[in-house]
């Protein structure tokens, strides 16, 4: 019995129509990255587990896809010790893992090639990442990230530039978004204010789930992590602080202005908002004190971008990390970056019907093939159209007109070009516009010029 073709859950195949749309997103994002002076890099799908483990927090470590050592992976592994847990055993039989994000591999890259790159180093990277998560709407086990980062500069101009990049990308994609902004230093100040300084990670991991699980479940999780009822009570008015961003900043000064870290966070947010108000941004931005982003490596500004019109979680996010390269032996190098979730952006654009009808990847013109004589007449013109930058096909077989027209219709090719006996005799072509059904004749030597005009109209 033949095997039924299938792929693992949380992974997807993409047909040509989907790839054209995905590439439209990638090309749009890439064009904006380049305009701001960022250059591309790539890193391998697999990294050493030692590079990945311990960088994403306890929950992140559980979601790492580990790759079995080649050959006899059990040789030399401890299979009989008491107290041997799955995590410990996994690291004995696998030394490599699929990358979880692009930021940690980027930090490794910066340290490894520190003598070859120019600082501040501005790079973009667009590659797939893998997470052993439970697949659900908008959450996949394999998905693309489109990251843009700058390392080697403490300036908050970089944060402001990232918000400009977000604005440009989503303006081009016609998605209405809001950028939620917070600062880990403010969160540290809040932790100090509620008397739970040493619980910062527990607090951020819990409140990062506020949108998903609600305040009661968050408070329950904080109790389980050992926070006192008094600390949890002090946290509530902070999480539900009202007013606009400037009013929240003033209220924060009253609450956590006496804490050194908290005050620094307030100053950074104020400076960033001052920059952003200088720009003519299409998007909205606001201070959101519930924004925590559970990843441990963030130390300053944190961002999250949401669509205003679609029911989707974050479609873009990031923040400042002051010492990610320190893990790899290069301390004191600050970086800030943001990641565009191409898959979620695709889902939002599909839901809202935002993809343009034709793109630079789809075929614009199809030459009908009636026979050998007609082929020889059409082929030089096919080549000329391609040389002029017009995506062009000639039907490969001598089939009935109906079948060839159906092919053009199914591929959504807007123009069909016909050359039969009459056209050849008069040195002409007939152009059929598929959408309207209209047909008109053109001179052979005017064909390229006319098709260029039609392709841009």
N, C-alpha and C positions, 0 to 999 in steps of 0.2 A: 504494500500500500504506500502510495506517495506521501511524503511528509508535507503537512500543511504549512505554507510559508507564514512566518510570524516574526515579530520583533519584541524585545523586552518591554515591559510596561514603563511608561514615562519617557519612552524614546519615540521618535517619529520619522517617517519618510516624508519627503516634500516633492510633490509633482511639479512640472515645469511652470504651471500657472502660479503656484504658491511661491516658487523660487523667484520668479520675476518680481512679485510683490515684496518678498524678503530683501532682495537685492536693492529694490527702490529705497527701503529703509536704511540698509547698510550704506548705500551710496550717498544718501542725504546726510547721514550722521558723519560719514568720513569727510565729506566736502566742508562741513563746518569745522571739524577738528583741524583740518589742514589750514583753513583760513586764519586760525588763531595761533599757528606756528608749531603745531604738534606733529611729530614724526612717528611712523609705524615701527613696531617690533613684533616678533612672534616668539613664543616659548613652547616647549614640547608639551604634548597632552599629559605625559607622565612626569612626575617629579619624584625625587626621593621622599619616602614617608617622613624622614627626619626634617625635611623642609616644611612639610604641611602640618604635622601633628603639633598641637599646642598653640596654634595661631588663631583658631576660630572659637575657642571656648569649648567646654565639655560637650555641648550639644552639636557643635560643628564637627568635632572629632568623630562623633558617632556616624556622621553622614558622609565620611570620606569613603570613596570606592577604593579598596585595596587590591593590588594586582599580585597574584601568586607568583612566587619565585619560579623561574623556569627550571625544568629538570625535576629531580626528586625533591620537591619543596618540603617534605617531612624530614629529610635527613638533617640531623643536628637540632631538630626542634624538640623541646621538652614537652612530651605528651603524657607524662605520668605524675608530675608534681601535684601535691595537694594545694588548693587555693589558686590554681592556674585559671585565670579568667580569659574570656574570649578576646579582650583587647590585647592582653599580654601575648596570647598565643598567635593572634593575627600578625603582630609585629615580628614574630619569629619566622613565619612562613611567607611574609611579604615585605619587601624592602622598598617597594614603589607604590605610588597611588595616583589616581587620576586627579588633576587639579580641581580644587573646590571653587576657586575664584581666580582672577587674574592679578590681584594685588600682591599676594604673597610671592608668587613666581616673579613678579616685577621687582619686588624688594631684593630677592635673590639675584636677579639679573643685574640690578644696579651695583650691588656689592661685587659681584663676580667680574664685572667689566668697568669698575670705577675709574680705571686709568685710561679708558678708551672713550668715555662719554663726556659731554660738556654740561656743566652745572650752571644754573638750574636746568635740569633735564626734563624736557616736555615730550611725552610719548603718548601715542594712542595704540590700542590693541583690540582687535575684534576676532575673538575665537570662542569655541565652545568650552563649557565647564560642566562638571558632573557632580551630582549630589544624590546620595542614596536616600532620598526623601520619599514620602508617600505621595504618589501622583494624584493631583486633583486639578480643578480648573485654575489655569494660570500658573501651575507649579509642575515642572517637568524634571526628570532625572538628568536629561541632557539638554542644555540650552545655551544660547549664545550670549556673551556679554560684550558690550562695546565700551571699553574703558578709556578714560583720558585722565592723566595724572601729571603733576609737576613735582619733582623732588629737588631739594637743595635750596629752598627758599621759605622763609617764615612769613613773608608778606601776605597780608589779607587781600591784596589785589588779586592774588590767585583764586581765592574763594569767590570774589566778585566776578572774575572772568569765567569761572565755571558756571555761575548762574546765567551769565550772558550766553554761554554755549548752549545751556538748556533752553533758554528763550529762543535762540536762533533755530535749533533743531526742531522744536515743537511748533514754531511758527511755520517752518517749511512743510512740516507734516500735517499742519492744520488741526492740531490737537490742543484744546484749551486745557491748560494745566495750572496747578498751584504748587509752589515750592514751599515745603515746610522746613524750617530752619531751627536748629537748637545748637547747643554747645556742651560737650562732655564736661567742661570745667564748671558750667552751671549745674550740671547733674551732680558733680562732686561736691559743690557747695551745698546743694540741697541735701545730699547724704550727710554732710557734716551738720547742717542745720537741724536735721531730725535725729541726730545722735547715732548715726549708723554709718560712719565713715568707712569702716572696713567691709561694709556690705554693698559697696557701689556696684559691683558686677551683678550680684543677686537682684538689686533694685532695677538696674537697666534691663536685664534679661526679662524680668517680670513686666515692667511697664511697657516694654517694646511690644508686648502681646495685648495691650489694652484694647486696641481696635478689634482684635480677633475674639478675645474671650470675655471682655467686660471687666468692670472695676471689682466686682465681688470675687471673681476668680483670681484676679491679680492680687487682691488683698489676702486671699487664702494662701496663695503661693508665697507671699512675703512672710506670713505667719510660719509656714512650713520651713522657710529659710532661716528662721530664728529672729525676725524683727519683732520688737516689742509693740504692744497695742498703742503705746504712746507715740512711738515713731511713725507707725502707720497712720494714726490720726493726724499727725503734723503734716504728713505727705499729701493728704486729700485736697486741701485748699490750693496747694501748688499745682496738682494735676488738673484741677478744674478752674484755674485762674481765668477770669474774664477780662475783656477789654481788647483793644488793638495792640499791636506789637510794642509800640512805644509805651503804652500804659502798663503792659506786662513787665517791661524792663524796669520801670519806676517802682512797681510793686516788689520786684525781685531785689532791688537795691535795699528796700526796707527789711526783707527777710534774710537775705544771704550776703548783703554788702559787707558785713563784718568778717566774712571768711575770705582769706587771701585768694584761694583758687576760684571761688564763686565770683568775686569782684573782677578777676581777670577775664573770666568767661563773659560777664556782662559787658566789659569794655570791648571785647572782641566782637560780640554781636552788634553792639552799637556802631562800631567802626564799619562793619560789613553793611549794615543797613544804611549808613551814610553814603557809602559807595553806590549801593544799588539804587538809591533815590536820585542819583545823578544821571542814571541811564534811562532811556525811553524804552522800558521793558513792556512787552505785550502780556506777560504772565503776571499772576499775583504771587506775592510771597508773604509769609507770616512766621512769627516766632511761635513754635509749638513745643511746650514744655513736656508733653507726653512722648515726644520723639526721642527714642533712646538708641536705636540701632544696636542690636545685641552683640555685634562683633567687638571683641575686646581691644582691638588695636587702635580704635579711634580715640583721640586725645583732645581735639578742639571742635571746630565747627562740624556739624553733621547735617546732611540734607536728605530729603525724601520728596519725590515728585509724584503727584497723583493727577489722573485725568479728572476733569470736572464733570464730564458727560458720560462716562462709562463706569460700570460696576466692576472695577478692577483694583487690586491693591497697588502698591508702589510700582511705578514703571521706570523709575530711575532713582538712584540714591548713592550716597558717598559721604566723604568727610575728610578731616585732617588727621594724620597719624604722625606723631612726632619722633618715634624711634623704632619704626618697623625694621629698618635696616640694621639696627643694633643687635637683633637676634642673630644676624649673620656676620657679626664682627665689625660693623661700621656704625658706631653710635653717633647720635647727634645730628642725623640728617632728617629734616622734617619734610613731609610730603602731604599733598592734598589731591584728592581725585574724586571722580564721579563715574558711575557705571550705568549705561543705558540698557535696560532689559529688552532686547530686540523681540523676543517671543511675546512678551506682554504688550509691547507697542503694536505688534502685528494683530493681536487679538482685539485691542482697542480700535485700531483702524478698520478692522473687519466689521466689528459691531456697529461702528458709526458710519460705515460706507465711505471712507476717506481716500481709498486708493484711486489714483488717476486711471482713466480708461486705457491709454496706451503708454508704453514706456520705451526707452531706448533699446530694450532687449528683445521686444517682440518684432515679428516680421511685419513689414509695412506693405510689401508688394509681392504678389504671387503671379508668375508667368504661367499661363495655361500651356500644356504640351499636347499638340494635336498629332505630331508625327516627326519623322526625321528632318524633313524640309523646314518645318516650322521651328524645330529645335535650333537648327543652324542659323536661322534668322534672328531668334530671340537671344541666344547665348552672349553675343557681344554686348547687347544692351543690358543683360543681367550683370555682366562684369562692370560696365560703366556705372550703373546705379550703386553697386557695392562700393566702388572706388569713390563715389560721391557721398558715402556715409549713410546710404539708405539700406536698411536690412531687407534683403531680397531673396526670394526662393524661385526656382523653376520646378514645376511638378516633375518627378523623375521618370514617370511612366506615361505611355500613350493611352490614356484612359478616356472614357466618355466625359464630356463637359460637366455633366451633372455631378459626377463623383469628385471632380477637381474643385468645383464650386463648393461642394459640401465640406471638403478638406479646409478650404479657406474660411468657411463659416465657423467650423469647429475650433479652428485656431485663432479666430477673431482677427483675421488679416483684413485690413480695411480696403485695400485696392487689389483688384484682379486685372491683369494685363493680358489681352487677347490678341493673337496674331494668326489669322486664318488666311486662306487664299486671297481674299479681297484686300486685306490689310497689306500683305506682302506685295501684291501687285501695285498698290499705290504708295508703297514705302511709308506705311503708317502703323500705328497700334491703336487698339480700342481699350480705353480704361473704364473699368466698371467699379463704381463706388458701392461697396457692399451694403452700407447702412441705408442709403436712399434707393439703391437699385438703378441709379442713373448711369448712362453710358455716353462717352464722347470720344471722338477720334482725335489723335494727335500725330504730328509729323515725327518720323523716326529721329531726326536730328534735334528735335525740341524736347524729346522724352525726358532727359535727365533734368533739364531746367524746370519742366512742368511738375515732375515728381518731387523735386526739392520744395517747390512752392506749395504743393499739396501736403507735404509732410510737416510743414511749419504752420499751416493754416488752422 
